[in-house]
Amino acid sequence: MIKIEAVVRPERVHLVVEALTDAGCGGYHVSNVSGKGTQQGVEVFTGRGTTTITRAALPKTIVTTVVKSEMKESVVEAIISASRSGTEGQIGDGKIFISPISEVIRVSTGEKDESAL
């Protein structure tokens, strides 16, 4: 089993969760966060538009799911195609982090590992 965390633009999250469902993903969590990556922030006009400041931490959304290892490629490809801006993509489209999961336990039934997914 693996955990896939995708940091994406907030305006693309609905496309990402639709793609996860289409890829056969059973469940996911969505968290709104802010942070700084390669994009390095944006300039924002303040006051009456006469001055600008650099806003370093930008709003992002993290979509987290745990899937069977054999689903990794299809889920990652679904996230990439749904979160990429245009055909080439742009800085700020996001990142995907993949981690191994050693054990999963469903609290309500006590089921373990893949049967708990």
N, C-alpha and C positions, 0 to 999 in steps of 0.2 A: 504494500500500500504506500501511496505517496500523498503528500500535501502539496497543493499548488496554490500559491498566493500571487495574484495578479494585481499590480498597481496600475490603474487606468484613469483616463480622464472621466470626470463625473458625468459628462454629457454622453459618454459611450457605454455606461454601465448597463443600460437596458438591452443594448445589442449583445453585450458580453453574456448576460444571464440567459438570454434567448439562445445563444450559441451553445452554452453549457447544457441546457436542456435538450437541444437537438443532438448533442454529442453523447447523450445518455447519462449525463451526470445526475446522480440522485439527489443531491442537496448542496447548498453553498451558504456562506455568510457574506454579508456586505457591510463594510464599515467606511464611513466618511472620515478622512484624515487630511492633514496638510503637511507638506514637506518640501524638500529641495533636492533636486537631482541634477542631471546634466543640463536641464533647461535653465538653471540659475536664476529663476524668477522672471518677473515682468515689470515694466515701468507702468505706474498708475498715476493718472492726473488727480490732483487733490484740490481742495478749495473750489474756486471757480474756473479750474482748468489752467491756472497760470503756472503752477509748479508741478513737478513730478517727483515721485519717490519710487524706489525699487522695492517691490514686494517679493522677498526671497522665498517664503513658504507659500506654495500654491495649493489650492484644494485638489485633492485626488480621492479616489475610491479604491479600497482594497476588496477584492473578491477572493474568498478562501474556500477551497473544497478539498476533500479527501476522496481519492478514487483508487481503484485497483491499478496495480502497476502497468498492466497491459493496456489501460486506457490513456496512459500518459500522452502519447503522440497525438491522438485525436483531440483530446481536451486542450492541449497546448496550441495546436493548429486552429482550433475553434476560437480560442481567446485572441490569438494574433490576428486572425482575419476580421474579427469583430471590433477590435480596439485600434487597429491601424488606421490612421488618417490618410485618405486618398489611396493611390496605388503604391506609392513609394514609402509612405509613413513620414513622420516628422519627430523632431526632438520633443519630448513631453508626452508621447503616446503611452509610455509606461514601461514596466518591467515585469518579468515573471520569475518567481522564485520557486524552486522545487526541492522538497525535503523528504527523506524517508520517514515513515511512521512505523514504529515498532509494535504498537498495540492500540486497538480501539475497543471501547466497552460501551454498550448501550445501557444507560442508567436504568431505564424502565424495566428491561427484561434480563439484563445480565449477559446478553449475547456478546460474543467477542469477535474481533477482527472483521473479516469480509462480511460475515452475516450481520454485523452491527452497522454496516454502511447502509 
